[in-house]
Amino acid sequence: MHTTITEADIPDHLPDEDPSDYPRATYAIGDVQGCFDDLLRLLEKIDFDFNKDRLWFTGDLVNRGPNSLEILRFVKGLGSGAITVLGNHDLYLLAVAAGAVWAKRKDTINEILDAPDCEELLFWLRHQPLLHHDPRLGFTLIHAGLAPGWDLAQAQACSQELEMVLQKFNYEDFFNHMAGDKPRRWRDELEGWDRLRFIANCFTRLRYCDRRGRLIMDYKKVRHGKGDVLPWFKVPGRASTGLPIIFGHWATLNIKPGKVPGIYPLDSGCAHRGRFTALRLEDGRVFRIRCYNDSYP
């Protein structure tokens, strides 16, 4: 029997114990994008225990849905009970706050920028990872994709490289150089902003590559395996093949988690009145609810 979860049921402070110290179920959840009410309904469906269970988020906590501020406060407040990776909308929020770009009319981030705890929330956000790997569970969590030539060790090194930049006092410089679709191919010799932009594009924007492993950032129509354009995870010889990868970012992909071996896409379009998807990592069970929050036009 399910009981309705409300904000009053969420503890003000959760213990900081190492998650390995006591048993938990771990649920990976697709892009939230400000749909806080739908998230609470999903947690109700899975009978989430705030004192024992753990959440993984595929990034894009904010924007499009109506409750981005509440989502940031909620996930931050979970402490060690939650892990989130950075998505493109999360980086966009940081870029707007840094003055590198202007917010658009359809964005729903102004409430964050106007909040009294804005500085604290953004400091927390830019200290989140681009990649999380759990060797015990065997899963790797990202928002969008991996360069076809990256194995796990290379992906971890690249994520840490950009994370260090985002956590420095002069992090705003990166956002002045983040925009752009090039370079398209990874080379160890890449330097400076080109290198960091490539890393950011892979982790937060990537959907397609060509058969030679070059990024295709402007190709949105889904054509699985046709012609020279492939989803990043279907590029022949991908170095991360065999690594179970959880990701979001791609609501129109329409592939069930695990249908492609090792590939677990979880973005199912919650902000566009689609569905909200959660994957329990211990047994692979998938949970879904229909979403009611509308994204702003």
N, C-alpha and C positions, 0 to 999 in steps of 0.2 A: 504494500500500500504506500502510495506516494503522499508526502506532505508538502504543502506549498512553501517554497523558500521566498522569504522577503528580505529586504536589506537589514531588518532588525535581527534576523537569524545569523547574520555574518559576524563572527567574533571581531572585536576591536583590535585584538592582537593575537597572532598565532605564534606558537612556540618556535624557537629557532633551532630545534634539534636537527642533527644530520638525518636526512630522510632514510638512510640505511639503518638507523637505530630502531625502527619499528615498522611493522608491515603497512603498506599502502597499496591502493590501486592507483594506477597512473592513467589519466585520460588526456589524449591529445585532441585539441579542438581547433577547428578551422577558423578562418578570418572572422573576427568579431565586428570590426568596423563600426563601433559605437552602438551596437544592438544589445544594450545591457539587459533589458527586460527579457529578450529571447534567451540570452545566456543563462539567466536565473531559471527560466523554464527548462532549459536543457539540463542544468545541474539537478533540478528536481526529478527529471526523468531518469537520470542515472543514479539517483539516491546518493548524491555526492556527500561525503563526510568531511567537513572542513578540518577535523582534527586528525584524520588518518590519510585521506586521499590526496593525490597531487594532480595538478593541471599543467599541461604543456600547451602553449598557444603558438600558432604558426605565424604570428605577426599581424600587422595591420589591425592593431587594437582600435585605431581611431579612424574617423572621417566616414562620410556618407550616411551612417545611421545617426539617430538623434541624441545619443547619450555618451559621447566620447569622454567627457570629463569624468563621469561616474565609472566608466570602464578603467581608466588609468588609475583612479584612486583605489578601485577594487583590487586590481591585479597587484599593484604595488603593496597594498595592505596584506596580501596573502603571504608575503615574505618568502620563506623557503618552500612554501606549499605550492608555488607556481614558478614556471619558467616560460619566458616569452622570448622569441627572436625578433629582430627588427625587420619590418616590411617597408615597402616603398611609401605607404601613407605615413608611417611613423617617421621616416626620414624627411618626408615632405613637411610634416609638422615642425620638425626641428629646423628645417631650412626657412620656413616662414618666420619662426621665432628669431632666427639669426638675421633676418632682413635680406636674405639672399633671393627670395621670390615673394610675390604678393599672393595672398589667399584669394581664391576664386569664390564667386557668389554661391556655387553649389557646395562648397566646403562646410563642414560642421565642426570646425576646430576653434572658432572664436571664443567659445565658452571656456576652453582650456587657457587660451592666451589671456583672458580677462580674469581668471580665477586667482584668488589670493595665494594659493599654493602652486601657482604655475611654475615658478623657478624650481621648486623642489621636485615637481613631477617631471619636468624636462631633464633635470639632472639625473634622476633615476632612469628615465627612458634612454638617454644616450649612453648609459652604462650597461645596457642589455646586450647580449651577444647577437651575432649574425648566424651562428651555428652552435648547436648543442648536441653533443654525442654522449650517450649513456652506454658504456661497455657492458654493464650488467644486463640491461634490457635489450641491447643490441640495436637500438634505433638511433638514427641521426635526424635532427629537427632543423629545418631551414624554412625560409619563406617562399622562395621562388625556384631557384635551380642551382646547379653546379656546372662549371665549365667542363666539357667532356674530357679534357685532359687531366682534370684534378682527381687524384685519389683522396682518401680521407685525410691523410697527413697533410697534403698540399692544401686542401680546403680549410683545414683547421688553421694552418699557418696564415693563409690569406685572410680568414675571418679575424684572427687576432691582430693582423696588421692594420686593418681598417678600424677595428674596435679601439686600438690604442690612439688613433687619430681623433676619433669621436670623443674620447675621454680626456683629451688635453685641454688646457685653458684656452687655446686659440683654435678650437674645433670649428669655429664659424668659417675659417678659410676654406675648408673642404666644400661647404655648401655653395660657395661662389664658383666652384669648378665641377660640381657633381653632374650637371645636366649634359646630356649628349649620349649618342649611341656608339661611339667609337672610343677605343679600338675594338675590333670585332674578334680578334684572335688573341689568346693568351700566349705570352712569351715570358720566360723567366727574366729577360732583360728589360721588360717594361719598367718605367720609372715614373716618379712624380704623380701628377694628377691623372695622367692616362692610366697608370697602374691602379690607383685607388678607384677611379671611375669604373674600370672593368670589373673590379671586385664587387663594387656596389651593385652594378647592373646584374651580375650573376646572382647574387644572393637575394636581391629585392625586386628584379624586373623580368628576369629571363623566362621565356616560354619556348622559343624555337631556336634551332640551329640548322645549318646546312649539313650535309653528309661529311664535310671535312671538319666539322666542329666549330665553325665560325658562328658567332652570335647573330641572330636575326631579331632585332628589337622592334621592328615596325611591321611585323607580319602577324595579324590577329585572327585571320580566318582559320578555323580548325580543318586541317587536311592531313590526318594521321597517315604517315608513311607514303604520301604521294609526292612524286617529283623529288626535288632536291631539298625540301623543307621537312624537318622532323621535330617532334617534341624533343626537348633537350635530353630526356631520359632514354630515347630510342636511337641516339647516334651510335653507329657501329663502333665497337671498341671503346666505349665509354669506360674511363678508368675507375669509376665508382660502382660499376656493375657488381651486384652481389651485396651491396651495402643497403640495408633497409632504410629508406629515406621517407620521412614525413614532410609534407610541404602544403602550402596554400596557394594563394595568388591567382588561381586559374579556375574561376567558377564555371566556365563553359567547357571544361575538359571532359566531364561526363564519363569518368572512369572510376569504377568502384575501388576503394582502398584494397590493395593487394591483388587486384585482378592481373595487373602486370607485376611479375615477381619483383619484390623489393620496393615497389612504388606505392605510396600511400597518400594520394591527394585528398585533402579534407575541405577545401573551399567549395561550398555548395550554394553560394549566392545569398547569404542571410540578409545582407543589406538591401537586396533587390526582391524581397519577399520570396526568396527561394527556401532552402532548408539549412538547418544548422547540423553539423556532423561532429560526432565525437568517436574516437577510437580508443578502446581499452587495450593498453599495450600488453598486459599480461596474458590475455587470451585471444586478442584480435577481434573481439566483438565490436560491432558498429552500432551506434545509436543515432537516430535522426529525429528532428522535430521540424514542423513547418513554421516559418518565421512570419511575424506580423508587423515588425518594424519596417517602415518605408524609408528608403534612402531619399535624400533631397534631390530634386530634379536638376 
